[in-house]
Amino acid sequence: MNWISLDSLEQLKVIKETSENQRVLLLMFSPGNSVNFVVKFLLEREWNEDEMKMKTYILDLVGSEELSGEIEKEFGAVKESPQVLIIERGKPVFNASYGRILFSELRKFSN
């Protein structure tokens, strides 16, 4: 996976713009939590760039209150960790957290 670090409000605009032409995956996670690392590792292990063909952003929730608040406001995603959103045409079409983050579900959104 080619993670793009989400670290500015301007990038949220880019995500919305990009999602007009292709789906965008956003992983929100807390690096101090082992469950978060397991989810990230499993995504990376299963991900196939040729199949999925979507931009992948990652947000470290530690110290990102402003960004996570804007994501909640913009996409209606109550902050959980780990959490995956798939954005299409500026709207979330998939939202899962914890054990509900299954690659078989993400695969349904391959481009």
C-alpha positions in Angstrom: 0.0 0.0 0.0 1.2 3.5 -0.8 0.0 5.4 2.3 -0.4 9.1 2.0 -0.1 10.7 5.4 -3.1 13.0 6.1 -1.8 15.9 8.0 -3.6 19.0 6.8 -7.1 20.4 6.2 -6.1 21.1 2.6 -5.6 17.4 2.0 -9.3 16.8 2.9 -10.2 19.0 0.0 -7.9 16.9 -2.2 -9.5 13.7 -1.0 -13.0 15.1 -1.9 -11.8 16.2 -5.3 -10.0 12.9 -6.0 -13.1 10.9 -4.9 -15.0 12.4 -7.8 -13.0 10.2 -10.2 -11.8 7.3 -8.0 -12.6 6.0 -4.6 -10.3 7.0 -1.7 -9.6 4.9 1.4 -8.9 6.6 4.7 -7.5 4.7 7.7 -7.7 6.5 11.0 -5.6 4.9 13.7 -3.8 5.4 17.0 -0.2 4.2 16.8 -0.1 3.3 20.5 -2.7 0.6 20.2 -1.8 -2.9 19.1 -5.2 -3.6 17.5 -4.6 -0.6 15.2 -1.3 -2.0 14.1 -2.8 -5.5 13.4 -5.6 -3.9 11.3 -3.0 -1.8 9.3 -0.8 -4.9 8.8 -3.6 -7.0 7.6 -4.7 -4.4 5.1 -1.2 -4.1 3.8 -0.8 -7.8 3.5 -4.0 -8.3 1.5 -3.9 -5.1 -0.6 -3.3 -5.5 -4.3 -2.6 -2.2 -6.1 -3.8 -3.7 -9.5 -7.1 -4.8 -8.0 -7.9 -2.0 -5.6 -6.7 1.1 -7.5 -7.6 3.7 -5.0 -5.6 6.3 -3.1 -4.9 5.3 0.5 -4.6 7.9 3.2 -3.7 7.4 6.8 -4.4 9.6 9.7 -2.5 9.3 13.0 -5.2 10.3 15.5 -2.7 11.3 18.2 -2.6 15.1 18.1 -5.0 15.3 15.1 -8.1 16.6 16.9 -8.8 19.3 14.4 -8.5 16.9 11.4 -10.6 14.2 13.0 -13.2 16.7 14.0 -13.3 18.0 10.4 -13.6 14.4 9.1 -16.5 13.8 11.5 -18.2 17.0 10.3 -17.5 16.5 6.6 -18.2 12.7 6.4 -20.4 12.1 9.4 -17.9 9.6 10.8 -17.8 9.5 14.6 -14.1 9.0 15.5 -13.2 5.4 16.3 -9.8 3.8 16.1 -9.0 1.9 14.0 -11.5 3.0 11.4 -11.7 2.8 7.6 -13.7 5.1 5.4 -14.1 4.8 1.6 -15.0 8.0 0.0 -16.7 8.2 -3.4 -18.0 11.4 -5.0 -17.3 13.3 -1.8 -19.4 11.0 0.4 -18.6 8.0 2.5 -19.8 4.8 0.9 -18.2 2.5 3.5 -17.4 3.0 7.2 -16.1 0.3 9.5 -14.2 0.1 12.7 -12.5 -2.5 14.8 -13.3 -6.1 13.9 -15.7 -4.9 11.2 -12.8 -3.9 9.0 -12.7 -6.9 6.7 -10.7 -7.0 3.5 -13.5 -9.0 1.9 -15.8 -6.0 2.4 -13.2 -3.6 1.1 -12.7 -5.6 -2.0 -16.3 -4.9 -3.0 -15.2 -1.3 -3.7 -12.3 -2.2 -6.0 -12.1 0.2 -8.9 
